[in-house]
Structures are given as C-alpha cells and as structure tokens.
Amino acid sequence: MVFEKIKEIIIEQLGLEDDADITMQTSLMRDLEADSLDAVEIIMAIEDEFDVEIPDEDAEAFKNIGDIVRYVEEKM
C-alpha cells in the first residue's frame, strides 16, 4: 500500500508512464534520472501524502525506493 502510493507520487512528479518499471530496488537518481530538485519535490509530496516529516539528512541516506517505503512505514 505504501509502496504503491509512493510509486504513484514518483510517476506523477517525474512525468513517467503509468506502467513505469519501478521496484523497491529502483534508484531515483541513477535509474529514473531524477535530479536533486525532483528528489526534493518527491519527498515533499510523500510528506504531505503520509503526514510525516523527513529531515534532509534522512532523505540523503535513501539509496532506493525501498529505503523510502521502509522509512515511511516506520514513521506511520
């Protein structure tokens, strides 16, 4: 559930096709070619959607989508 919603946010923010191949191992920067502004906007959208706060130092540690999903699940 969390993964699916985060995937939707990423697809919307990056303007990807709905069937984009995004998995827990997908990297925003390396695999999806997101830049730092894209990443900030995605994190802000995730914070709004799940009513969590993600400090910059925590966000910088995310290596892949799975890291984001686990972080959000822990904070909910």
Secondary structure, DSSP 8 states (H G I E B T S, - for coil): -HHHHHHHHHHHHHT--TT----TT--TTTTT---HHHHHHHHHHHHHHHT----HHHHHT--SHHHHHHHHHHH-
